[in-house]
């Protein structure tokens, strides 16, 4: 019998984590070697145990999963990380991919999709479903359109513009992007300056006119 692929999971919801561990350990190909609820528990375990793929919750109780993802890219660049989230937000997907996530799973996914994603990430190095791929392509197209009109926006500024067009407040956007409200307000002001418009209504109109939205 071939050796099973070593998996780790970081999630602070014990019942959810236990269920995922059972699904993975019941499979023929994978086995959970690390089960942690915090980043510190993960780092301590990684000093003793080697894993090939990590399932990482983006929204832990006392820390940001993205910060753990960034740190892992520095200390264990070969570790393939699949992000877990309850939210199907475009900005989440863009940010996770840019920070090095090799996959993205909603927590209400099926056991079959979970195992298939683990298999594809192990074999191909990364795996994004059709929806995630479309988000990545749309992001690239937005950048191309911006370049064609001579405006340079950061990815986070594009994401904020899309949230603004959906009617979200700075407080709401700050929660989605893990930034302070003050930081979001700063980006909003820079968006007005970069696009040379006078107010938010004109900014949204500019976004639609130039097919960024």
N, C-alpha and C positions, 0 to 999 in steps of 0.2 A: 504494500500500500504506500503510495507516495506521501511525502511530508506535506502537511496542510500549511497554507499560507497564513502567516501570523498577522492578526488584526488587533487594533486598539480602538477604544471608544472613550470619549470624554463627554459626559452629559450629567448635569446635576439633578435630573429627575430619575430617581432610583428605579421606579417601576418601568419607565420607558427603557432605561438602559438595560435592565434585566431582561426585558422582552427581546431587545435587539441581540443581546448576547446569546440567548437561547436559540434564536433563529439562525444565527451564524454558526454556533457550535453544532447544530443539528445537520448542517450541510456537509457534503463530502469533501469540499475543497478548502474551507476556511476554519480557523479556530481563533477565538479571542484570547490574547495573551495579556492584554492590559485593559482594565476597566477602572476608570477614574472619574471623579466628580469635579476636579479642579485642575488648573494648569500645574500647580505645584505637585500634585499627586502624579500627574503625567510625567513631569520631568524626572521625578525620583524613580519612577518605574522604568523610564527609558535608560537610566544609568545601569540597570540590571537586565533588561529584557529588550531584545531586538524585535521590531515589527516592521512590516512592509507597507501597510496601509492603516491610516487613522481616520476614524469617523469623529468629527469635531463639531459640537454644538456651537453655533455662532453667538448665541445669547445666553451665556452662563450667568448665574445669579450675581456674582461679585466681580466678574471680569468679562472682557470682550474677547470672544473667540477669534476675531481678526488679529488681535494682538498676539495671541498664541500662534496663529498661523504664520505671522511675520517672523516671530522668534524661532519657530521650527525651521523656517526656510534658511535661517542663519546657522543653527546648530546641527540640523539633520536635513540637508538639502535634498537627499535622495528619498526621504519619506514622502509617500503620496498621501495627500490629505483630501478627504471628501467632507464638505461642509454640510451640516444638518441644520435645518431651520423650519420654523412654522410659517414663515412669511414668503410669499412668492412675489417679491419686489424686484423690479428691474435694477434698481440701484444696488441691492444686495448682490445680485448676480454679477454685475459689472465689477464691483469692488472685490468680490471673492476671487474672480478669475484673474484680475490684475494683480492680486496679492499672491497668486500661485496655487490656488485650489485646483485640484485635478478632477473634481466632480462636485455635484450639488444635488442634495436630496431633500425633499420635503418630508417632514416627520410623519405625515399621514400616507406615505407611500406603501406599497405592498411588499411583503417578504420577497416575492419574485423579482421585483424591480431592485430592491436592496442587493440581493445576491448577484443579479445581472450587472449592476453598476460596479460592485466589487470585482467581478470577473473581468469586465472591460478595462477598468483602471489598472488591474494587475497585468493584463496582457498588452494593452495599448499605451499605458502610461497616463491616460486621462480618458474621461468619458463625460460628454454633455448630451443630455437628451435634446429632442427637437426644439422644445421651447427655449432652453438655455442657449442653444446654438443660434436661434433666431435673434435673441437679445444681443448676443455678441456681434452678429452680422449688422444689426440695426445700429449698434454703437459705432461700428466702423464706418457705416454709410453716413452717419451724422458727422463724423470727423471729416470725411471727404467733402461733404457739402460745405462745412465751415471753411475748409481750406480753399474751396472754389470762390468764396466771397471774401476771403482775406481776414477772417475773424478766427482767433485762436482761443478756444475754451478748454479748460481742464475737464476730465471726465466727470468729476464731482459737480462742476458747474452745469454740465449738460443734464446730469441727474436732478439737480436742484431745479433747473428750468422746467423739467418735465413734472416734477412734484408741484411746482407753483401753478402750472397750467391745469393740474388736477384740483386746484383750490386748497392745497394744504398750507397751513401756517408754518412759520419758522419753527415754532415749538414742535409741531408734528414732524417736520422734516428732520429736526435735530435728533429725534428718537429713532427715526428710520436709518439715519446715516451715522449714528454714534458720534455726533459732534455737538458742541454746545450751541445754544440758541444764538449767542453772540457771534460765533463763527459762521453760522448760516446767514445771519444778517450781513456779515462782511462779504460773503460770496454774492448775496443778492445785490449789494451795492456795486460790486465789481462787474456783475453781469450788466447792470445798467450802463456802466462806464464803457465796457468793451463793445457793447452793441449800439452805443450812442442813442439811447432812447431815454425818455424823461420819467417814465413810471412803469409799474408792473403790468398795467394793461397793455401798454405799447410793447413791453418786453415779450409778453405772450403772443401778441400779434406778429411781432418780428419772428418769433420761433415758428409760427405756422407759415408765414410768408416764405421763409427760407427752408421750409420742410425739415426743420430740426425736430418739430413735434408731429 
